[in-house]
Amino acid sequence: MTNSPKTAGRINRLLAMLPWVIAHPGASIDEICKRFGYTRAELIRDLNTVFVCGLPGYGPGDLMDASIDDDEVVVEMADYFSRPLRLTPPEALGILASGKAVQSSGSGGEALDRALAKLERTLLPAGVEAVVVDLPEPPLVPELRAAAADGALVRIDHTSVASGERKVREIEPWSVFTTLGNWYVSGYCRSAKAERVFRIDRIRSAERTGEAFEPVPAVRPATVRYTPSDDDTHAIIRLEPSGRWVAEYYPVEVLDDRDDVMTIRMSVGDPAVAARLLVRLGASASVVDGEAIEQATADLRERIRARYAARARND
């Protein structure tokens, strides 16, 4: 699940929160929640995660201790978070190369540029550019990036990853970026009348319509996400402990979260998407409300059983 943008965001917030808490002994739950955008339940969940983390060896003296004492958050046995990380030369070069790769993809920013420049000055002799990363770009990436820069409406022929359905759409491209091993274009889809993110290798063709649009001055960060629409199918799903990872990996709304069960609301453009997930989860999930998704799941299970039965007869 580590490739999930939600999981990455959670880890980044956790790594930002811990050094601050260690540097501010006696910080209250409300203060931490306000500063880092936590709810009380989210903060407690992350502190429970911290409780079982530590350095290799993983004995009692190697694991962090995170607790709540009279509404104050206490983190102990984590001194390595209280001082700057010291990198070995190979580690620093690896980070530099990774950062250069992000720059090459066009997904970086001013903060990354400043950090890499500082790292280069530390590692490399003055005036020497010893690390150059140039990622090859697949077809359509330059065209879509240029259209986003020019504010040009683009007509794309796209095949959905989830449903396999092929549609021609008109989009106002905002940004082109790479993540999780794939290239994407994000923007406003006039067909769906909502923000959408499209995987570029699923686009057969892209051409400018000749119409311009006013670029959005401050779009949301470039990341893979799903934006629910009025035409979506919805379901309320109950997750057992072994299925709680769904809330970290998928864009869902958590309705209730207890130690033994979590209840979520899921929105999907195609009931078959949720059906495949529910079949995968097995007894770890059950549909509380959502007739269309429940029926799609039952149909999928029946098709799977029929396929196995046919194979058994042929054998």
Sequence and secondary structure as in RCSB ss.txt:
>XXXX:A:sequence
MTNSPKTAGRINRLLAMLPWVIAHPGASIDEICKRFGYTRAELIRDLNTVFVCGLPGYGPGDLMDASIDDDEVVV
EMADYFSRPLRLTPPEALGILASGKAVQSSGSGGEALDRALAKLERTLLPAGVEAVVVDLPEPPLVPELRAAAAD
GALVRIDHTSVASGERKVREIEPWSVFTTLGNWYVSGYCRSAKAERVFRIDRIRSAERTGEAFEPVPAVRPATVR
YTPSDDDTHAIIRLEPSGRWVAEYYPVEVLDDRDDVMTIRMSVGDPAVAARLLVRLGASASVVDGEAIEQATADL
RERIRARYAARARND
>XXXX:A:secstr
 TT HHHHHHHHHHHHHHHHHHHSTT BHHHHHHHHT  HHHHHHHHHHHTT BSTT STTTB EEEEETTEEEE
ES GGGSS     HHHHHHHHHHHHHHHHHT   HHHHHHHHHHHHHHS TT           TTHHHHHHHHHH
TEEEEEEEE TTT  EEEEEEEEEEEEEETTEEEEEEEETTTTEEEEEEGGGEEEEEEEEEE    SS   S   
    TT EEEEEEE GGGTHHHHHS  EEEEE SS EEEEEEESSHHHHHHHHHHHGGGEEEEE HHHHHHHHHH
HHHHHHHHHHHHHH 
